[in-house]
Amino acid sequence: MQIRLILLVPMMTMFLAAPVLAEKISLNRLSAYLNDLKTARGEFTQINQDGTISTGTLYIHRPGRMRFDYDPPSPALVMAGGGTVAIFDRKSNEPPQQFPLKRTPLSVILARDVDLGQADMITGHREEDQVTIVTAHDPENPDAGTIDLMFTADPVTLRKWVITDESGAETTVVLGDMQRGMKLGASLFNVQNEVRKLKDH
């Protein structure tokens, strides 16, 4: 009996000393967080595949609207509105590249009613280093790439996402502290208005 106890004590000590594994945040909690995110504004840092870094201000107005205002010297502006994602080069007279929002990974965040547990495009849900990662990929639009959404808990907060395109190139967007609940004008997300401004420039 004593031998058994002597053997068990170090095993119990090792078990008690082991780090507590964090549990991943449930898809229901993540869905509730995204559905509650009506308007938000904050700084972002974008890390591109080639290692270059861009910064700017992000505006979100759910459902369906988002705007990335890049800081100079970047001429880029990315807008989602009216069911379209438009990528502008403000130093060019060329019209923006436009894609249906539903064919881009951003549609996961901007859907009217987010239900990650029922979304066909959710292909992964895991925890790494106290971060919950949800992977989404639209099987009907493989060229749209995949998105990894990364959340922390207490309170649930979207911290960053990584978009991987069909060639394997990754773009990471890291979010700063987001202010929520403010009024955001519709013009911020009006793609056609921005197209007209580009023509008049």
N, C-alpha and C positions, 0 to 999 in steps of 0.2 A: 504493500500500500504506500509506504514512504517513497519507494522508488518511483511509483506512478506519479505521486504528487510532485516530486522533484523534477520529473520530466515535463509535467504539465505547466508548472509555474513559469519557466522561461517562454513556453509557447504562448501562454496567456499574456505575458508582458509584451511580447512582440506584437500580438494582436491589438492590445490596447494602445500601443505606441504608434501603430500604423496611422497614417493620415486619413482623415475622414474624406471619403470620395464625395464630391458634390454631385447632386442629382441634377439632371438636365431639366430645364423648365418645360412644362408640358405644352403641347401644341395649342391646347385650349387657352392657357394663360397668355401665350404669345399672340394668339388671334385676338384676344380681348384687348391687349395692349395696342395692337395696330388699329383696331376698330375705334379705340378711344383717342387715337392720334388724329385730331381733326385738322389743326393748323400748327405749324412749327417753323422756326427760323433759327439758323445757327451756322457756325463756320464749319468748313470741311477741308480736308487735305486729301488730294488724289495722288496715288503712287502708280505711275504707268509702267508698262512692261519693260520699257527701256531704262527704267530707273529715274526718269525725270519726275519732278514733283510740282504739282499745281495746287493752289489754294483758292478759296472763294467762299461765297455765301450760298447756303441751300435754303430754299423755301418749299414747304410742303403744304398742300391744301387738299386733303382727301375728301371725296374720292377723285382720283384721276388726274391730279395736278401736282407738278413738281417743277422747280426751276433751279439750275446750277448757274450762278453768276460767277464766272472766273475772274480772279484778280489780274490786272495787267502784270506782265506783258502779254499774257495769254489772250487771244482774241475770241476764245470759245464762249459759247452760250448754249446750254442744253435746256430745252423746255419740254414738258409734257402737259398737254391740254387738248380738249376736244377729241380725245381718243387717238392722238398723234404724239409721237416723240420727234422733235426737230433739233438738229445739230447745226448751229450757226457758226460761221467764221465772220466776225464783225469787221475784219479788215478786207473782206472780199465782197465783190458785187454778185457773186454766185448765189443762187437760191440755196436754202438749207437742205441737208439730207433729211428725209422724213420717213418714218416707219410707223406702222400701226402699233399703238401702245400694247395691245394684247400679244404682240409678237416679241416683246422685250421682257427681260427678267424683272424690270421695275413694276410690271403689272401685279406682281405678288404683293408689293407694298401698297399699291394705290387702288386695289380693288374696292368696290363699294362695300361688300360684305366679306371680310377676310375669314376664311375657315380653313386653316392650314391642315387640320385633320381630315378634311374632305377634298382638299385640292389635289387633283390628279398629277400635278407637276411636282409635288413634294417627293423627292427621292432620297432624302437623308435627314436624320434628326439625332444629333449626338452631343456629348459634352466633352470639352477639352480644356483643361486648365481653368476651370470654373467659368467657362464660356459655353453657352448653348449655341450650336450651329445648326441652321436649317438650310438644306440644299434644295434648290428648285430648278427644274429643267422641263421645258415644254416639249413632250415627245412629238407633237404635231409640227413643231417649228425648231428642228435641231440646229438651224443656223443662228438662232437667237442666243445660243450659249446657255450657261448656267450661272446661278447666283448663290453664293453662300452668305446668309444673313447671320450676324453674330450678335448675341444678346448677353447681357449680364443681369443678375437678379438683385432683388431688394433695394430699390424697386426695379422691375423689369425695364430695361433700356436697350434700344438698338444702338450698338456702338460702331459697327462698321459693316461693310459688305465687300465681297470680292466677286467680280464678274469675270468669267472665263469664256472667251469666244470660241468659235468652232475650230480655230487654229491652235488653241491652247494658250493664247496670250491672256495674261491676267491684268485687271485694273482694280486697284483697291481704293475704296473711299472710306476714310476714317472721319467719324463725326465728332465735333466738339460738343460742348454743352448746348442743348437745344432749348430755346424758349418756346413755350406752348400757349395756345389759346388766344393768340392775337388776331386782329383782323388783317387779312391780306387781300389787296385789290385784285379783281378779276383780270386786270390788264397785265399783271405779272405772268400770267399763264396763257395769254392769247397769242397763239402762234401766228395767225394771220396778221395781227397788228405788228408783230415784230418783222414779218416779211415786208410789210409796207414801209416800215421805218428803214429797212435795209435798202429798199429801192429808192427812197427819198434822200438817202445819205450821199 
